[in-house]
Amino acid sequence: MELGLGPFRVHPSALIGDEESGVVDLWRDWRGSGMGTPGHLPFAGGAADQPALLVDAFRLLDWAAEQLKEKEDFDYEVLRRVRRS
């Protein structure tokens, strides 16, 4: 699968720091309401009250997950296990 990132000489999880992992956690919690719809947003207010950078990150994560899902049955739980060692 091509995500436009080029070849890596290290595992991509090595590039994920604590801040990035925190954004993935927020996205996973938002996506994982279990009711077929997104859950609560991380900041008070509605979608328009969320930081623009966070909204962009959520859109990017949605896109990446969709790309992976199209390739094979993607388990969202794998994102929970992505942590920096």
C-alpha positions in Angstrom: 0.0 0.0 0.0 1.3 3.5 -0.9 0.7 6.3 1.6 3.1 8.6 -0.2 5.7 8.5 2.5 8.4 6.6 0.7 10.5 3.7 2.1 11.4 3.6 5.8 14.6 2.2 7.3 13.0 2.1 10.7 9.6 0.9 11.9 7.2 3.9 11.5 6.1 3.5 15.2 9.6 4.8 16.1 8.5 8.1 14.6 5.5 8.4 16.9 6.2 10.4 20.1 4.0 11.0 23.2 2.1 13.9 21.6 1.3 12.0 18.4 0.3 9.0 20.5 -2.0 11.2 22.5 -3.7 12.5 19.4 -4.2 8.9 18.2 -5.7 8.1 21.6 -8.1 11.0 21.3 -9.1 10.0 17.8 -9.6 6.4 18.8 -11.7 7.4 21.7 -13.8 9.7 19.5 -14.2 7.0 16.9 -14.8 4.2 19.3 -18.2 5.2 20.8 -19.5 1.7 20.0 -22.8 3.2 18.8 -22.0 3.5 15.1 -21.4 7.3 15.5 -18.4 9.2 16.8 -18.2 9.8 20.5 -17.5 12.9 22.5 -15.1 15.5 21.2 -12.0 16.1 23.4 -12.5 19.8 24.0 -15.6 21.6 25.3 -18.2 22.7 22.7 -19.0 21.3 19.2 -17.0 20.5 16.2 -16.4 24.2 15.4 -14.9 24.7 18.9 -12.1 22.1 18.4 -8.6 23.2 17.6 -8.1 23.3 13.8 -4.9 21.3 14.1 -6.8 18.5 16.0 -9.6 18.5 13.4 -7.0 18.2 10.6 -5.2 15.3 12.6 -8.5 13.5 13.0 -9.2 13.8 9.2 -5.8 12.5 8.4 -6.2 9.6 10.8 -9.7 8.8 9.3 -8.1 8.9 5.8 -5.2 6.6 6.8 -7.5 4.1 8.5 -9.7 4.1 5.4 -6.7 3.4 3.2 -5.7 0.5 5.4 -9.3 -0.8 5.6 -9.6 -0.8 1.8 -6.4 -2.9 1.6 -7.5 -5.5 4.2 -9.7 -5.8 7.2 -8.2 -3.2 9.4 -8.5 -3.6 13.2 -8.7 -0.2 14.8 -7.4 -1.8 18.0 -4.0 -1.9 16.4 -3.8 1.9 16.8 -4.2 1.4 20.6 -1.1 -0.7 20.6 1.0 1.9 18.7 3.2 3.3 21.4 6.6 4.7 21.6 9.0 2.3 23.3 
